[in-house]
Amino acid sequence: MNSLDELLQQVPEWVEVESRKSKKAVIRATCVRDSGALGDVYSLAVEQLASDRIKIYETKAEQKLPKCCVERHINSDSSFCLHLDSSKPVGSPKAARDWWNSLARYLSNQEYAARFGRWPINQGLSHGDAVTTQVEMERLADTVGWRDEVLSSIFRGTGFLHDAPLRLSKDKSRFVNLRTPCPRGCKRLHFPYRKRSCERHECKTDCQRDHRPILRASCPNRDVIERLNRLEIKRRSQERELLNDLKQSKTPCCGTMKDCPLA
């Protein structure tokens, strides 16, 4: 059974199949918002490509979305980027159900983006090769409970990787200024509040003592801080390369998103 057959065997109730050819199906998909309310209905084409890969895009008859928008994860050929490597072959009933769930989330995200001009932060994906670096950053951040801070730095411009990036030495072999304060704003609390971790518990509200910043040299998670900074430098470079290619190809901004790098 090919990918398209697998998908059509697992069609959810919010999808209606209008037509099917050998390698293409036209469907009508109703957006189901997080609240449970129904949103817009989208006319979509699901196409089987070479190597059994899958492509999905809006039909030209009823287009509600921009033709291309890097911030809304619509590729230059108008196909959807549902998630990392979302065009890969669908080889099982479970994979088909996961694919449909990704489409449901994607359409809900599109309505969020249309309303607020931003992609939901917990669903954010960097562009091009930068997405694999972002995944590595999230895994590293999860080991110390910093995922939300990392995502805020990447997608909202608020967080220690954005507000207080570390500075590399001239030969880029190390980060300098170890005796500067922790970029996360951690402070050294007095007994019994002091901890050998980066949990930022507050002292009692009427405390009059001076809480000195923890220096980077003394940070118990200095290695994680530095690795995240190196990965963020790499992620920005990868994303900048893709965006430069889009600008050179004169890909226009659709005007629907705040802080679009193509605007």
C-alpha positions as CSV (number, residue, x, y, z in Angstrom):
1,M,0.0,0.0,0.0
2,N,1.4,3.4,-0.9
3,S,1.4,6.6,1.2
4,L,-1.7,8.0,-0.3
5,D,-3.7,4.8,0.2
6,E,-2.5,4.6,3.8
7,L,-3.8,8.2,4.4
8,L,-7.1,7.6,2.7
9,Q,-7.7,4.5,4.8
10,Q,-7.4,6.6,8.0
11,V,-9.4,9.8,7.0
12,P,-10.7,11.5,10.2
13,E,-14.3,12.8,10.6
14,W,-13.3,16.5,10.0
15,V,-12.1,15.6,6.4
16,E,-14.2,14.9,3.4
17,V,-12.6,13.3,0.3
18,E,-14.0,14.9,-2.8
19,S,-12.1,13.1,-5.5
20,R,-9.3,10.6,-6.0
21,K,-7.0,10.0,-8.9
22,S,-4.1,7.6,-9.0
23,K,-1.7,9.8,-7.2
24,K,-3.8,12.7,-6.0
25,A,-6.8,13.3,-3.8
26,V,-8.7,16.5,-3.3
27,I,-10.2,16.9,0.2
28,R,-12.1,19.4,2.2
29,A,-10.7,19.8,5.7
30,T,-12.5,21.7,8.5
31,C,-10.3,23.4,11.0
32,V,-11.0,22.2,14.6
33,R,-9.7,24.9,17.0
34,D,-8.2,24.2,20.4
35,S,-11.5,25.3,22.0
36,G,-13.3,22.6,20.0
37,A,-15.1,25.2,17.9
38,L,-15.1,24.7,14.1
39,G,-13.1,27.1,11.9
40,D,-12.7,27.6,8.2
41,V,-13.0,24.8,5.6
42,Y,-10.0,24.4,3.4
43,S,-9.9,22.8,-0.1
44,L,-6.6,20.8,-0.2
45,A,-4.8,18.5,-2.5
46,V,-2.8,15.6,-1.2
47,E,-0.4,14.4,-3.8
48,Q,1.9,11.3,-3.9
49,L,5.4,12.2,-5.2
50,A,8.4,10.2,-6.3
51,S,9.8,7.8,-3.6
52,D,6.3,7.6,-2.2
53,R,6.6,11.0,-0.5
54,I,3.6,13.2,0.2
55,K,2.8,16.8,-0.6
56,I,-0.2,18.8,0.5
57,Y,-1.3,22.3,-0.6
58,E,-4.3,24.4,-1.2
59,T,-6.2,24.0,-4.4
60,K,-6.3,27.1,-6.6
61,A,-10.1,27.1,-6.5
62,E,-10.5,28.2,-2.9
63,Q,-7.3,29.7,-1.5
64,K,-7.5,31.1,2.0
65,L,-3.8,31.1,2.9
66,P,-0.9,33.0,1.4
67,K,0.8,31.4,-1.6
68,C,4.1,31.4,0.3
69,C,5.0,32.5,3.8
70,V,8.1,31.3,5.6
71,E,6.7,32.4,9.0
72,R,3.5,30.4,8.4
73,H,5.4,27.4,7.1
74,I,4.1,27.5,3.5
75,N,6.9,26.7,1.1
76,S,7.7,28.6,-2.1
77,D,5.7,26.0,-4.1
78,S,2.7,26.6,-1.8
79,S,3.1,23.2,-0.2
80,F,2.7,22.9,3.6
81,C,5.4,22.1,6.1
82,L,3.4,20.3,8.7
83,H,6.4,19.3,10.8
84,L,10.0,18.2,10.5
85,D,10.2,16.1,7.3
86,S,6.5,16.0,6.9
87,S,6.7,14.8,3.3
88,K,8.3,11.5,4.2
89,P,6.5,8.3,3.2
90,V,3.5,7.2,5.3
91,G,4.0,3.5,5.9
92,S,1.5,2.4,8.5
93,P,-1.9,3.1,9.9
94,K,-0.4,4.8,12.9
95,A,1.8,7.0,10.7
96,A,-1.3,8.0,8.7
97,R,-3.2,9.0,11.9
98,D,-0.2,11.0,13.1
99,W,0.0,12.7,9.7
100,W,-3.7,13.7,9.9
101,N,-3.2,14.9,13.5
102,S,-0.3,17.1,12.2
103,L,-2.6,18.6,9.6
104,A,-5.3,19.3,12.2
105,R,-2.7,21.1,14.3
106,Y,-1.3,22.9,11.3
107,L,-4.7,24.3,10.3
108,S,-5.4,25.4,13.8
109,N,-2.0,27.1,13.9
110,Q,-2.8,28.9,10.6
111,E,-6.0,30.4,12.1
112,Y,-4.0,31.5,15.2
113,A,-1.4,33.1,12.9
114,A,-4.1,34.9,10.9
115,R,-5.6,36.3,14.1
116,F,-2.4,37.2,16.0
117,G,0.3,37.6,13.3
118,R,2.5,35.1,15.0
119,W,2.9,31.3,14.9
120,P,2.1,29.6,18.3
121,I,5.4,29.6,20.2
122,N,5.1,25.9,21.3
123,Q,4.7,24.9,17.7
124,G,7.5,27.0,16.3
125,L,9.9,25.6,13.8
126,S,13.1,27.3,12.5
127,H,13.5,27.4,8.8
128,G,15.6,25.2,6.6
129,D,18.5,23.3,8.2
130,A,18.1,25.4,11.3
131,V,15.2,23.2,12.4
132,T,17.5,20.3,13.2
133,T,19.7,22.6,15.3
134,Q,16.6,23.8,17.1
135,V,15.6,20.2,17.9
136,E,19.1,19.7,19.4
137,M,18.7,22.9,21.5
138,E,15.3,21.8,22.8
139,R,16.6,18.4,23.8
140,L,19.5,20.0,25.7
141,A,17.3,22.6,27.3
142,D,14.9,19.8,28.5
143,T,17.7,18.4,30.6
144,V,17.6,21.5,32.8
145,G,14.0,22.6,32.3
146,W,14.7,25.6,30.1
147,R,12.7,24.7,27.0
148,D,10.3,27.6,27.4
149,E,13.2,30.1,27.8
150,V,14.9,28.8,24.7
151,L,11.7,29.0,22.6
152,S,11.0,32.5,23.8
153,S,14.5,33.5,22.7
154,I,14.1,31.9,19.3
155,F,10.6,33.0,18.5
156,R,9.7,36.0,20.6
157,G,13.0,37.8,21.1
158,T,12.7,37.6,24.9
159,G,15.1,35.2,26.8
160,F,18.7,34.9,27.8
161,L,19.9,33.6,24.4
162,H,18.4,36.7,22.8
163,D,18.9,39.3,25.5
164,A,22.3,38.3,26.9
165,P,24.2,36.3,24.3
166,L,27.7,35.2,25.2
167,R,30.7,36.7,23.3
168,L,33.1,34.5,21.5
169,S,36.9,35.0,21.5
170,K,38.5,36.3,18.3
171,D,39.4,32.7,17.2
172,K,35.9,31.6,18.2
173,S,37.4,28.8,20.3
174,R,35.8,29.8,23.6
175,F,33.4,32.3,25.3
176,V,35.1,35.2,27.1
177,N,34.3,37.2,30.3
178,L,33.6,34.3,32.7
179,R,33.3,36.7,35.5
180,T,30.2,38.4,34.1
181,P,26.9,37.6,35.7
182,C,24.8,34.6,34.7
183,P,22.9,35.5,31.6
184,R,19.7,34.0,33.1
185,G,19.8,36.5,35.9
186,C,20.5,33.9,38.6
187,K,21.5,35.3,42.0
188,R,23.2,33.9,45.0
189,L,20.7,33.6,47.9
190,H,21.6,33.2,51.5
191,F,21.0,30.2,53.7
192,P,18.5,28.4,53.7
193,Y,17.5,29.5,50.2
194,R,20.8,28.8,48.5
195,K,20.9,26.0,46.0
196,R,23.6,24.4,43.8
197,S,21.2,24.5,40.8
198,C,19.7,27.1,38.5
199,E,16.3,27.0,40.2
200,R,15.5,30.7,40.6
201,H,13.6,30.6,43.9
202,E,12.9,34.0,45.4
203,C,13.9,35.0,48.9
204,K,11.3,36.1,51.4
205,T,9.6,39.3,50.3
206,D,11.0,41.5,53.2
207,C,14.6,40.4,52.8
208,Q,17.1,43.3,53.1
209,R,20.2,41.3,52.1
210,D,22.2,41.9,49.0
211,H,21.7,39.0,46.5
212,R,24.8,39.1,44.3
213,P,24.6,37.7,40.8
214,I,26.1,34.3,40.2
215,L,29.1,34.6,37.9
216,R,29.3,32.5,34.8
217,A,32.5,30.8,36.1
218,S,30.5,29.6,39.1
219,C,27.3,28.5,37.3
220,P,26.5,24.8,37.9
221,N,25.1,24.7,34.4
222,R,27.9,26.6,32.6
223,D,28.4,23.9,30.1
224,V,24.7,23.9,29.1
225,I,24.7,27.7,28.8
226,E,27.7,27.7,26.5
227,R,26.5,24.8,24.4
228,L,23.1,26.5,23.9
229,N,24.8,29.7,22.9
230,R,27.0,27.8,20.3
231,L,23.9,26.1,18.9
232,E,22.0,29.4,18.7
233,I,24.9,30.9,16.7
234,K,24.7,28.0,14.4
235,R,20.9,28.1,14.1
236,R,20.9,31.8,13.3
237,S,23.5,31.3,10.6
238,Q,21.6,28.4,9.0
239,E,18.3,30.4,9.0
240,R,20.0,33.5,7.7
241,E,21.4,31.5,4.7
242,L,17.9,30.3,3.8
243,L,16.4,33.8,4.2
244,N,19.1,35.3,2.0
245,D,18.2,32.8,-0.7
246,L,14.6,33.8,-0.5
247,K,15.4,37.5,-0.7
248,Q,17.7,36.9,-3.7
249,S,14.9,35.0,-5.4
250,K,12.7,38.0,-4.7
251,T,10.2,36.0,-2.6
252,P,7.7,38.6,-1.4
253,C,6.4,39.0,2.1
254,C,2.7,38.2,2.3
255,G,2.1,40.9,4.9
256,T,0.2,38.8,7.4
257,M,2.9,38.2,10.1
258,K,4.6,40.5,12.6
259,D,8.4,40.8,12.4
260,C,8.6,38.9,9.1
261,P,12.3,38.7,8.1
262,L,11.2,39.2,4.4
263,A,9.3,42.4,5.1
